[in-house]
Amino acid sequence: MRPIGLIESPYREGFGIPRQSGIVPAATGILVPTAEWRDPTAWQGIEAFSHLWLVWVFHAKRRMQAGDRKAVRPPRLGGNERVGVFASRAPIRPNPIGLSVVRLIDVQRDEDGVRLHLGGLDLLDGTPILDVKPHVPYADCPADSRGGWASEPPARLAVVWGAAEPWLERLSSERVALIEQTLAQDPRPAFHDDPERVYGMRIEEIDVRFVVREHRAEIREIVTAAD
């Protein structure tokens, strides 16, 4: 299989990437097709759809090996209970293929071809895209669907800026929303619960340093490449 494009994403490192697509609406990016697939003909009519399926590759994760456990510990279950790999969306899989539903914001057409502007991303910058398919509500949203151990949306953290509050005046509203929404979905590993531990998360060229206490993420520091 050959990629049909690459994703330009605000997430430059694995830590902090949303665990599911759509839960951070402010996570926007661009699908840049490869030269072979920049022809507008391939994308004719795609604007009619509000959402798209992306089939992609976990290019920065190792593939599951023969000696690996066939069960994983989902963060939603506290990192203690195991389920089979095929009953989870764990990133380390027999074949490193991912599937995401994203919002189609705009289709850009110019002399360089086509670019798709997308929202609700859960992808690392540079992720190879294998295929794009329209999301069709009548077929893709079964009325009798059951969510198993992930039936309810995950609890969200409150987000406060703390010592980093002056940055609210320096960052765009889009970046503030991206940082807050990403922190609200609690990017920490499920087994981490140290209220004194300072975590670092890379979004675009910004390093966000924060602690989590009593269901609240407090931003301690913002560091940029210019600092």
N, C-alpha and C positions, 0 to 999 in steps of 0.2 A: 504494500500500500504506500502511496505517495501523498504527502500533505497537499491540500489545495490552498493553504494559506497559513499565516501566523497571527497570533493575537498580540496586540499592544495593550498591556494591562498595567494598572497602577501598582500591582503587587509584584515587587522585585525579588522577594524571598518567600519561602514556603510558610513561615510563621505569620499568621494573621489572615491568610487567605480564607474566605468564608467556607464553611464546611458543606454548604449547598449553594447552588445558584439561586438568585432571586431574593435572598435574605438581606442583602446589602444593595438596595436599589441605586445608591450613589456610586457604586463600583462600575464605572463606565470605561469603555475601551474601544478599540478598532480592530476589526478583522481585515487584514491586508492580504488579498489573494496573491498566490504565486503568479509569475508571468503567464503561465499557461491558462490561468483561470481569471485573468483581469478583463477578459472580453465581456462587455455589458450583456451580450446575448445570454450568457449563462445565468445572469441574475434578473432577467426580464420577469416582471410580475411579482417580485419578492416583497415590494412595498405593501402589497395587499394584506400581509400578515403582520400581526402585532408582536408575535414571539417566534423564535426559531429554536430548533434543536441543533446543538453542536456536538459532533462526535470528534473526540480529540485524544491525544496521547499524553500519558504521564511521563513526559520526557526527562524529568528530573528525579524520578523515583526508580528504584531498582525493581525488577520483575520478581514475583514470587518464585522461590526455588523449590525443588523437590523435597528438601528437608525442612521447609518452613511449616509452622503450624497452619492448619486449615481453618482455624477459628481466630477471631479478632476480638478486641475489647473496645467497642464503640464509646466515644466520649459521652454520648447521651445516657449511657448506662453506668456512668461514674468511673469508667476505666477498670472495673472489677469483673463484671459479668461478660462472658464470652458468647459470641454467636458465630455461625459459620460464615466464611468469607462471602459466600453467595447470598447471605441474608444481611449483608451490609454494603456500604459504599466505601469501604476502606480503600485507600489509594494504592496499596501494594497488592497486586492481583496477578493471576496466572498470565493474563495478557494486559498490558498497561493501557487500557482504553477507558476513557471517561465520557460521560454523557451529561450535558447541561441544557437547561431551558433558559434562554436569555431574551431580553426585550430588544426589539429592533427599533432604534431611535431614529436613524436616518440612513439613507443610501446616498453616498457621495459619488458622483460621476464627473470625471474630468479627463484631461489628456493622458493621465497615467492609468486610466481604467476605473475600476470600482473599488470602493471601500465601504464596509458596513460599520456604522457606529452602533454600539450595543450597550445595554445596561443590565445590571444584576449579575456581573461576572463573578465567577469563582475560580479563575484561571491565573496561573503564573505568567508573567510577561515572557513572550517568546513561545508559548505553547503551540505546537503544531496541530492544525485542524485537518481532520481527515474527510469530513463531510458536513454539509449544512442541509437541514430539512425543515420545511415549515411545520410549526406547531398547529395542529388541527384540533380545536376544542372538542368537537363531538366525538372524536376517536381517542384523543389523548387524555381526557379527563373522565374516566369511568365513574358513574354515579355510585356504584357499590364498592369502590376501592377501599381497602383496609391498609392502615399504615404500620401494623405490627407494633414493635417497641418504639417506633418513631411517629406514633399517631398524632401527638400534640406538638405544636411549635415549641422550640427550646425557650427557656426563660432568658430574658435579656437583662444585661447589667445597666444600671444607671451610669451615666458618664458625666464627670465633673472635670474642669480644667485645672483646678488647683493652682500650683505655682506657674503653670504654663498659660494662665488666663490672658496675659498680654498678647499672645499669639492670635487670639480671636480677632484682633484688629488688623493683623498682618496677613492672615490667610484668607483666601477667597471663601465664599459661602459654600461652594461646591466641595472644596477640600475639607472644610470643617465638617460638613455632612458625611463625607467619606470616612474621616477619622472616627467620628462619633458612632456611626453605624457599624463600622468594623469592630470597634472595641465593645459595643453593646452585645455582639454575639459571642463574646468571651473566647478569645483565641487561645487561651492557655490549655496545655494538656490537662486531661480530666483529673489526673492524680496530683496536680499542683494546687496547694491551698495555703501557701505561706504569705500572710498579709504584709510581710516586710520585703518580699522579693520584688525587685524592679525588673520588669520585662522591657524588651526593645522590639519594636515592630517597624519595618521599612515599608513606607508607602511613597511611591515615586522617589523623589530625592529627599524625602523627609524621614527622619528617625523619630519615632514616638516612644517615649519612655513612660511607663505607667506602673501602678500597683493596683491590686484588687483587694478590697476590704468590704465585708458585709454587703455583698451583692452590688458593689459600686466600683467602677474603674475610675481611678484618679490619675489624670495626666500630670506627670511631674516635670517633664522637660520635652521640648521640641528642638531637634538639632537638624540643621540643613547643611548641604555641601558648602554653602557660603560662610558658615560659622567657623 
